[in-house]
């Protein structure tokens, strides 16, 4: 496996550009799946409180034989715990589940502007506490739109290190990405393969056949060349290795543009819109 490049965050820390996501990985399977990813060369694991599998990630870390500082670990705040004291307790629970005394990156999972009196600013200020005391080396947000980011900029002193948002060829999300680039916020792409829909797209399959690569490698390479962090999700060991094998080729500019032209704006969105999403787990 080729060396995975890193991007420099606005706080000076390095983040691997390719990570392994564990969304929808069953808790009982997480340790084994993450351990396989680490054995394949991944050094960036993305989990969340709402995934229910932080404990399995921690088990994989401890059994991997790798030093803690060799693996970049991200988790995210549960939607139910935006109130400051709740966020503090939830973060303590994350560290307990992972079995570590810090995370490399901690995110507000969703802004939830229609809940908690629309107050995600006080939540963000609690994340600033976590960074000051060193228990979160970097802090960021997920699913934040430009208006949400502008509010943080106007009312707090810390620019998010990352914004993890839905990005794939059908939803290029360039307006939010451009804002992030202009303000030193790295974009992380979730659902990078459009939940598999992009893999059968004629444009993707034609490019893949012509350059002797898999459709997933073509789409992931598109993300990499756009400068985003990307988290392909799979439980197949073969696909885990395949998804990491995207650093020894480049797309032709014309092919990169063709993939970008698949964008459908809001019609291409698969997940909920951050302005209205209000789900709280039981």
C-alpha positions in Angstrom: 0.0 0.0 0.0 1.3 3.4 -1.0 2.0 6.0 1.7 -1.2 8.0 2.4 -0.6 11.7 2.1 -1.5 14.2 4.8 -3.1 17.6 4.8 -2.2 20.3 7.2 -5.0 21.6 9.4 -5.4 25.2 10.5 -4.0 24.3 13.9 -0.8 23.0 12.4 -1.6 19.3 12.9 -1.5 16.7 10.0 -4.5 14.6 9.0 -4.2 11.6 6.7 -6.2 12.3 3.5 -7.7 8.8 3.3 -9.5 7.4 6.3 -11.5 4.4 7.2 -15.1 5.1 8.2 -17.1 2.8 10.5 -20.6 4.2 10.0 -23.1 1.3 10.0 -20.4 -1.2 11.0 -22.1 -3.4 13.7 -20.5 -2.9 17.1 -19.7 -6.6 17.5 -17.8 -6.5 14.2 -16.0 -3.2 14.6 -12.8 -4.3 16.3 -12.2 -7.0 13.6 -13.0 -4.7 10.7 -10.9 -1.8 12.0 -8.0 -4.1 12.8 -8.1 -5.3 9.2 -8.0 -1.7 8.0 -5.0 -0.9 10.2 -3.2 -4.0 8.9 -3.9 -2.8 5.4 -2.1 0.5 6.1 -4.9 2.8 7.1 -3.9 5.2 9.9 -7.1 7.3 10.2 -10.3 6.0 11.7 -13.6 7.9 11.7 -16.3 7.0 14.2 -19.0 8.8 16.2 -20.9 8.5 19.4 -24.1 7.8 17.4 -22.5 4.9 15.6 -22.4 3.0 18.8 -19.0 1.4 17.9 -16.4 3.5 19.6 -15.5 0.7 22.0 -14.7 -1.6 19.0 -12.4 1.1 17.5 -10.6 1.3 20.8 -10.2 -2.5 21.0 -8.7 -2.5 17.5 -6.3 0.2 18.4 -5.0 -1.6 21.5 -4.6 -4.9 19.7 -3.0 -3.5 16.6 0.5 -3.2 18.0 0.6 0.4 16.8 1.5 3.3 19.1 -1.5 5.6 19.9 0.1 8.5 18.1 0.4 6.5 14.9 -3.4 6.4 14.3 -5.5 9.5 13.8 -8.9 9.0 15.5 -12.0 11.1 15.0 -15.3 10.9 16.8 -18.4 13.1 16.9 -20.9 14.5 19.4 -24.2 12.7 19.8 -27.1 14.9 18.6 -28.8 14.5 22.0 -26.0 16.1 23.9 -25.6 19.7 22.6 -26.2 21.4 25.9 -22.8 22.3 27.4 -22.9 20.0 30.4 -24.3 17.1 28.4 -21.5 17.6 25.8 -18.9 17.4 28.5 -20.3 14.2 29.8 -20.7 12.7 26.3 -17.1 13.5 25.5 -15.9 11.8 28.7 -17.9 8.8 27.6 -16.2 8.8 24.2 -12.8 8.7 25.8 -13.9 5.9 28.1 -15.3 3.9 25.2 -12.2 4.4 23.1 -10.0 3.7 26.1 -7.7 6.6 25.4 -7.0 9.9 27.0 -7.4 12.0 23.8 -8.9 12.0 20.4 -7.2 13.5 17.4 -10.3 15.2 16.2 -13.7 15.8 17.7 -16.7 17.2 15.8 -20.2 18.5 16.3 -22.0 15.9 14.3 -24.9 18.1 13.1 -25.7 21.8 13.7 -29.4 21.1 14.5 -30.5 24.7 14.0 -34.1 23.9 14.8 -33.3 22.3 18.2 -31.8 23.5 21.4 -33.0 27.0 20.7 -30.8 27.0 17.6 -27.7 27.2 19.9 -24.8 25.3 18.5 -22.4 28.1 19.5 -22.3 27.2 23.2 -21.7 23.6 22.1 -18.7 24.8 20.0 -17.3 26.7 23.0 -17.3 23.4 24.9 -15.3 21.8 22.2 -12.9 24.7 22.5 -12.5 23.6 26.1 -11.6 20.1 25.0 -8.9 21.4 22.7 -7.4 23.7 25.4 -7.1 20.9 27.8 -5.5 18.6 25.2 -8.1 15.9 25.2 -9.2 16.9 21.7 -6.1 17.7 19.7 -8.2 19.3 16.9 -11.9 20.3 16.8 -14.3 20.7 13.9 -17.8 20.4 12.7 -19.8 18.1 10.5 -22.7 19.0 8.1 -22.4 22.7 8.7 -23.6 25.1 6.0 -22.0 28.4 5.3 -24.5 30.3 7.5 -23.6 28.0 10.4 -19.9 28.5 9.9 -20.3 32.3 9.6 -22.1 32.3 13.0 -19.2 30.4 14.6 -16.8 32.9 13.1 -18.7 35.8 14.4 -19.3 34.5 17.9 -16.3 32.4 18.8 -12.5 32.5 18.6 -11.7 29.2 16.9 -12.1 28.3 13.3 -13.1 24.7 12.8 -10.2 22.5 11.6 -12.6 20.5 9.3 -16.1 20.4 8.1 -17.3 16.9 7.3 -20.1 17.1 4.7 -21.8 15.0 2.1 -19.7 15.2 -1.1 -19.8 12.9 -4.2 -20.1 13.4 -8.0 -23.8 14.0 -7.7 -23.5 16.5 -4.9 -20.2 18.3 -5.4 -21.1 20.8 -2.6 -18.7 23.3 -4.1 -20.1 26.4 -2.4 -19.5 25.0 1.1 -16.1 23.5 0.0 -15.0 26.9 -1.4 -15.9 28.7 1.8 -13.9 26.2 3.7 -10.9 26.6 1.5 -11.0 30.3 1.8 -11.2 30.1 5.6 -8.7 27.4 6.2 -11.2 24.7 6.9 -10.4 21.2 5.4 -13.4 19.5 3.8 -14.0 15.8 4.7 -16.3 14.0 2.3 -18.9 11.5 3.7 -20.8 9.2 1.4 -18.0 9.7 -1.2 -19.4 7.0 -3.5 -23.0 8.3 -3.2 -23.8 5.1 -1.3 -22.6 3.1 -4.3 -24.8 4.8 -6.9 -21.8 6.4 -8.6 -20.1 3.1 -9.2 -22.5 2.2 -12.0 -22.6 5.6 -13.6 -21.6 5.3 -17.3 -19.1 8.1 -17.0 -17.4 6.4 -14.1 -17.4 3.0 -15.6 -16.1 4.2 -18.9 -13.2 6.0 -17.2 -12.5 3.0 -15.0 -12.4 0.6 -18.0 -10.1 2.8 -20.0 -7.5 3.3 -17.2 -7.8 -0.3 -15.8 -9.0 0.8 -12.4 -12.2 0.0 -10.5 -15.1 2.5 -10.4 -14.5 3.1 -6.7 -10.9 3.9 -7.3 -11.8 6.4 -10.0 -14.3 8.2 -7.7 -12.0 8.2 -4.7 -9.2 9.5 -6.8 -11.5 12.4 -7.9 -12.0 13.3 -4.3 -8.3 13.1 -3.5 -7.4 15.4 -6.4 -10.0 17.9 -5.3 -8.0 18.1 -2.0 -10.6 16.6 0.4 -10.3 14.0 3.1 -12.3 10.9 2.2 -13.7 8.0 4.1 -14.8 5.0 1.9 -16.8 2.5 4.0 -16.7 -1.2 3.4 -16.5 -4.4 5.5 -14.8 -6.4 2.7 -11.1 -6.9 3.2 -10.4 -6.9 -0.5 -12.4 -3.7 -1.0 -10.6 -2.1 2.0 -7.3 -2.7 0.2 -8.6 -1.6 -3.2 -10.0 1.7 -1.8 -6.5 2.5 -0.4 -4.8 1.8 -3.7 -5.5 5.3 -5.2 -2.2 7.1 -4.9 -0.2 5.7 -7.8 -2.2 7.2 -10.7 -3.8 10.5 -11.7 -7.0 11.3 -13.6 -6.7 13.2 -16.8 -8.1 16.8 -16.4 -10.8 16.0 -18.8 -12.0 13.0 -16.9 -11.9 14.9 -13.6 -14.1 17.6 -15.2 -16.5 15.0 -16.5 -16.9 13.5 -13.0 -17.5 17.0 -11.6 -20.1 17.7 -14.3 -22.2 14.9 -12.9 -23.3 17.2 -10.1 -27.0 17.7 -9.8 -27.0 20.4 -7.0 -29.6 19.7 -4.3 -31.3 17.1 -6.5 -28.2 15.0 -6.0 -28.3 15.1 -2.2 -28.7 11.6 -0.6 -28.7 12.5 3.1 -30.8 15.1 5.0 -30.3 18.8 4.6 -28.4 20.3 7.6 -30.8 23.3 7.8 -33.7 21.0 8.7 -32.3 17.8 10.0 -33.5 17.3 13.6 -33.1 13.6 14.5 -32.3 12.8 18.1 -31.4 9.1 18.8 -33.5 7.3 21.4 
